[in-house]
Amino acid sequence: MLRPSFPPFAFASLLVGLAATAQAAPAGGAAPRSVVLTGKAGESPLLYLSPDVPTFILLDAPILRESVEVEGSARFARVDPGDEGIMLVLAVPLGPKERLALRFTYREGFPSSVVFLLTGQPGEVDTVVKVSRPQQTVEACRVELSATRERCEAQAKELEELKARPPAVSPAAVALARLVDVKGMKVQTFREACREVPGELHPAQCRGLAASTWTVLVLEVSNTGPEPWAPAWAEVTPAAGGEPRRARAVLSGQAAIPPGVAVSVAVEVEMPARQQNAWLQEPHTLRVCNADGSRCLSVPQVKL
């Protein structure tokens, strides 16, 4: 791929010199040529190039200069893209059976992406090629709008999927956030708490991770019900009595857990500063619910 090297002021000079260049070209290709792009699949007009003879491609609309690509770049003395034109100067002859692709993209309109095939033919050369696209019909605009809407919807869906992913973590991020102090961290498995939990949402495994000011409960939740379940919030209630309090965060391996699938769900609970001997000691009942609270997983006797 050749990067644009055409300075903004050069295109005006290029236009001034077109007539003289066309007269200096071989007789077979002196007259300007017009090409109308239809946008049909596989459309690739042929352009005939000759060494040391500039070929000017004049366009009827602005293009993305950085999109210009030409195959076999080493065989060209110059490839100069402008906002509405491209100049090609071939250094090495092309055979009649050779085809080098020239690609570029318009800023807007249809067709948006264009491919020309560059070749050689003794005694024939395109010095000036005027490229245009047909006026957009109402139906063509409707098709283009529909395609744009589909792309936007696909991008919106992809964005939602990215938002549903848990944030990337690393040991360095944990250290910078000071989530673990000199007292370290403790991990414990709650076998009894998970063993007999009734309902459609069943925790196959439960474990806790604790440090001085936080506890994270990790549940491997199996959805045995007929509908997907999306954990959105959680609360913990002391087994000894007291008001329930909301967890600080609920993260899931995916946005919704389909029927018959097990996914890890992590519940982060903020804790008052405490000594190591108090980590994962105080029994609580944990409830993890979907957004409207209509489906909840309740696990008694987890320890914070």
Secondary structure, 3 states (H helix, E strand, C coil): CCCCCCCCCHHHHHHHCHHHHHHHCCHHHCCCEEEECCCCCCCCCEEECCECCCEEEEECCCECHHHCEECCHHHEEEEEECCCEEEEEECCCCCCCCCEEEEEEECCCCCCEEEEEEECECCECCCEEEEECCCCCHHHHHHHHHHHHHHHHHHHHHHHHHHHCCCCCCHHHHHHCCCCCCCCCEEEECHHHHHCCCCCEEEEEEEEEECCCEEEEEEEEEECCCCCECCCEEEEEECCCCCCEECCEEEECCCCECCCCEEEEEEEEECCCCCHHHCCCCEEEEEEECCCCCCEEEEEEEEC
